[in-house]
Amino acid sequence: MSRAHFAIRCGTASLELGRRSLLMGVVNITPDSFSDGGEFFDTERAIEQGERLATEGADLLDVGGESTRPFSESIPTEEELRRVIPVIRQLARRTRIPISIDTCKAAVARAALDAGASLVNDISSLGLDPDMKAVVASSGAPLILMHMQGTPRDMQVKPHYDSLLSEVVRFLEERIRIACKAGVSRDQIMVDPGIGFGKTVTHNLLLIKHLDALAILGRPVLLGTSRKSFIGAVLNRPVTEREPGSWATVCAAILKGAHILRVHEVAVCRQVADMIDAIVNAEATECEPSAVGR
């Protein structure tokens, strides 16, 4: 496996991508997210969760205030702001790792960046709010573009592709072009194939199996598989028992070139990612005699 190296500017910091796998810890401030809806809906609990994930080895935090589970509806901008801004403001003060705002709304992205966030994770790839392009371009913040067929409300209604991989690549290529035309630096863009966003179980498995196809885009790849329903379908496990399946997808994704893994539980995934990285980066040198046979 050969993984390209990139450097992404995050405010005054720089993310080095490719040398090791980075983990993005999820902080959902929602009452209805598919995996932890309501668990961190309280502001203080969300802040504590972010601090815990940072302590456990997260390289970034992804803060979101609107559920994008299948068949979900959008919430008012004011409510999303009420949920995320106090959490971002405190996490920016209490942690030293970059914070991503997970939103499709320009007003939320702008306020989050002002509050201390340094990345924008837009699952609509600039498609739902026409003002998002200008917000990202003027801020210089890194941008994560994700593939989604449809919207959260209808994306899982009979998703279909004539050519899955080529359609995902073409979509992301076009969204990169649109972002760059609006003034976003190509060097600041990352891509996400959108596991679970308008995909069947087989579509998700194939995207992970052939994740290295996204290398043609020449941008870092982020993958979010943690606890998702395709894992439950394969293993016949409820959402509370999908961590081992999530770890398996992390391994597969790293071996196929993923740069960032978006996860709910960081502690074990940090060990998993570090072990896979050690295997990938191992040099063909002679083992120390004391280590042989252990």
N, C-alpha and C positions, 0 to 999 in steps of 0.2 A: 504494500500500500504506500503510495506517495501522496502526501498531503501538502498542498501549497502553503506558503507562509505569507501572512499579511500583518499589517499594522493599522489599527483603527484608532483615530483620535477621539477621546472621550473627555471633553473639557480640557483640563490640564494634564490628564493622564493619557496613557496609550495602552491599548489592548494588543498584546502580541498573540497572534493566532497561528496555529500550526505546529509549534514546538511541543505544546501539550494541549490536552483537551480541556476546554473551559466549561464550567457548570454555571448555568443561569438558574438561580433559585426562584421559585414561584411564590408570590405573595398576592393571594386573591382576597380582595376586600369586597366580597359579594355574599348575598344570602342564598345563592342558587347555582354556584359553579358545580360542575359534574362530580368533582372529586372531593372538595373540601368546603362546599357551599355553607356559609354561616359560621364556620369554625374560627375565621379570623375577621369577621364582619365588624367587630369592635375595634376602634382605632388603636387602643393600647395593645391589644392582642396581636394585631397586624404588625405593629412596630416590633414587638417582642419576637414574632416569627421571623421577620427580616433580620434582626440581630442574631437570632439563633442560626439561621442559614448561613450568614456571613461567618460566624464563628466556626461552623462545621466545614467550611472550605469553599463556599460559593465564590465565584469570580465576579458575578454580576447578580443583581436582583431585578426581577421583572414584576412591577407593581401594576395591578389592574383592578378597576372598579366596576367593570361590566362583564357579565357572563357571556361567553360566546359558544356555549354548548349548543348542540343541535336543537332547533326549534325555539331558541331563545329570542326575546324581543329586545330592542334597544331601550335604554333608559334616558331620561332627560340629562342634558349636559350639566345642569346645576347639581343634580344628585351625584353624578360621576365625580365632579369636582369635590363635592363635600366628602366623598369617600377617600379619594386618593391623595389630595394635596397635603393634609396634615401628616399622613404617613410618610410621604416622600420627604417632606421638610425635616421631619425628625430623623429618618434613616440617613439622610444626607449629612446630618450632624453627627450621628452616632456610629456610622460605618465609613470605611475608606474605599469601598468598592463602587464601581459605576452602577447607577440605577437606571433602569429602562422603564418607560411608561408604555403600558400596553393599552392602546386606545386607537379608535378610528376618527376621533373628533379633534379638529384643529385647536379649538379653544382649550381642551383638556391638555393636549400636547404642549401648547404654549405655556399654560400655567404650571405644568409639571416641570418643564425645563427651567422656568423661573424659580421654582421651589427647590431645585437641586438635582433633578433628573438630568441625564446626559445622553440618553439614547431614546429613539422612538421606535416602538414595535407596532406596526400598523398591519393588522391581519387583512385589511382590504387593499393593501398595496396602493394607497393613495386614491382608491376608487370610490369611497363613500362620502368624503368631504373635500370639495374642490379647493378649500383653503389650506389643506394639510401640506401641499407641495411648498407653498410659500413659507409656512412656519418652519419646516425642516430645512429648506434651502437657506433662509436668513439666519438660522441658528448655527448652522454648520454641524449639527448633531448627526451621529451615525443613524442610519435608517435600516430597519429590517423589513424586507418585502416578502410577503407570504403568498403562496398560491391558494386560492379558494375557488371552488366552483359554486356560484350562487352566493347567498348570504347565510348567516347562521340560522335564520328562520326557515330556509328551504334547502340548504345544501345537502341534506341527507335524504332528500326525496328522489330516489332512483338515480344516483349519480352514475354518469356514463361517459366513457372516453372511447374514441376510435383508435387513439394511439396515446396511451397514458404518459409515457416518459417524454415524448416529443411535445405533447400539448403543455405539460407542466413547464418544460424548458422554454418553449416559445412564449408562454405567458410571462414568465419571470424576465425573460429577455426584453419583452415589450415594456414591462413596468420599469425596468432599469432605464430604458431609453426615455420614457416619459419623465422619470425622476431627474435624470441628467439634463433634459431639455428645460426643466423648471429651475435648474440651478443647483441641484444636489450633486455633490462631488461623487463620481463613481467610486473613488477610493474609500468612501464612507458607507457604502451599501453592502448589506449582507442579505442572503436569500434563505428562504425556508420553504420546503415543498408542501407544507400544510397537511401533515398527517391528521386524518380525521375530519378535515374540512372539505366536504364534498367527495368523499372516498368510501369505497366498500372495504371490507376486511382484506380482500385480495389486493386491491389497489394500494393499501397501506403497506402490506408485506412486500409488494413489488417495488415500491418507492424506496424502502429501506434496502432491499436486496441490490438495487441498481442506483443507490444514492450517488455513486461516483460519476454518474452521467451528468450531474450538475456542475462538475468541474469545468465543463465547457464554457460556463458563464464567467469564469475567472474571478469569482467573488467568494468570500467565506460562506460556509454552509452551517445554518443553525437547524437543529431538529428537535421537535417536541413530541415525544411519545408517551410521556409519563402517565401511567394509570388509565390510558385511553381504552375505549370500548373494544377495539380490535384485539387488545391483549386479553380482555375478559372473554371474548368470543373464542379465541384460540385455546385458552387454558380453562375455560368454564369457571371463572373466578369473579366474584363481585369486586367492586372498585377498591374495597378495603384490603383485598388480598392480591393486588396486582404489582406489588413492588418487585418480586423476583422476575416477573415478565418484563417489567420496565428496565431492570438491570441488563437483561439479555439484549434488549433493543439498543441500549447504550453501547454495549460491546460491539454489536453488529454495525452500528452507525459509525463508531470510531474507525473500525476496520475498513469502512467504505468512504472515509474521508471527511466525516463531520468535524467541524471546528468547535462548535458550541452545542451543548446538550441542555435543554430546558427541563428541569426536574422539580418535583415537589419535595423529595427527601434527599438532602445533600450528603449526609455523613457516609452512608454506605456507597452511594454513587461516586463519591470522591475516591474511595478505595478501588472501586471497580475501574474507573477511568484511569487512575494512576497505574494500575496493573496492566491494563491493555496498552497504555502508552509505553510502558517499560518493554513489553513484548515487541511492539511496533518499532521502537527506537533501538532495540538491542543490536549491538555490533557483533560480528563474528570473531570474537576474541576468545582466547583460551580461558576456561573457568579457573577460578582459584582452587587449588587442591583441597582446601578445607571445606569448600562448598560442595564438592562432588559427592553425590549419593544422599544428600539431605532430602 
